Amino acid sequence: MITISEAISTIKKAENDAIKLLEDANERASDIIKKANEESISIMEKSKEDANQRFKQIIFESESKAKNEANRTLRETEREVSDIKAQTEDKIDDAATVIINNIL
């Protein structure tokens, strides 16, 4: 009888040990999942921050290029207006000479 009693005790102990191992495994799996979720969130936040920084950089570069292009266009336009104004003034002088010569 003692042998059967010892076997039953051994089986119960093995059963309890198996249950404890399953609980520990489940707890470790939960911890791993929790840490993986935290790391994923951290990686996503870092990626979002990096993307925002790159977006700001692209916007800044685009604005700088647009300002430079606008300034270049303005300079060209001012030069063209100045050329047209000079040509017009020359024609006014010529017209005045023609008018004076015709009147006199």
C-alpha positions, 0 to 999 in steps of 0.5 A, spaced: 500 500 500 505 504 501 508 503 494 501 505 491 500 511 496 507 513 494 506 513 486 499 517 487 503 522 491 508 522 486 503 523 480 500 528 484 506 532 485 508 531 477 501 534 476 502 540 480 509 541 477 506 540 470 501 545 472 506 550 475 510 549 469 504 551 464 503 557 469 510 559 468 510 558 461 504 562 460 506 568 464 513 568 461 509 568 454 505 574 456 511 578 459 514 577 452 508 579 448 507 585 453 515 587 451 514 586 444 508 590 444 512 596 448 518 595 443 513 596 437 510 602 440 517 605 441 519 603 434 513 606 431 513 612 435 521 613 433 519 612 426 513 617 426 518 622 429 523 621 424 518 621 418 516 628 421 523 630 421 524 628 414 517 632 412 519 638 415 526 638 412 523 637 405 518 642 406 524 647 408 528 645 402 522 646 398 520 653 401 528 655 400 528 652 393 521 656 391 524 662 394 530 662 390 526 661 384 522 667 386 528 671 387 531 669 380 524 670 376 524 677 380 531 679 378 529 677 371 523 680 370 526 687 373 531 686 368 526 685 362 522 691 365 528 695 365 530 693 358 523 695 356 523 702 359 530 704 356 527 702 349 521 706 350 525 712 353 529 711 347 523 711 342 520 717 346 527 721 344 526 719 337 519 721 337 520 727 340 526 729 335 521 727 329 516 731 332 520 737 333 523 736 326 516 736 323 514 742 327 520 746 325 
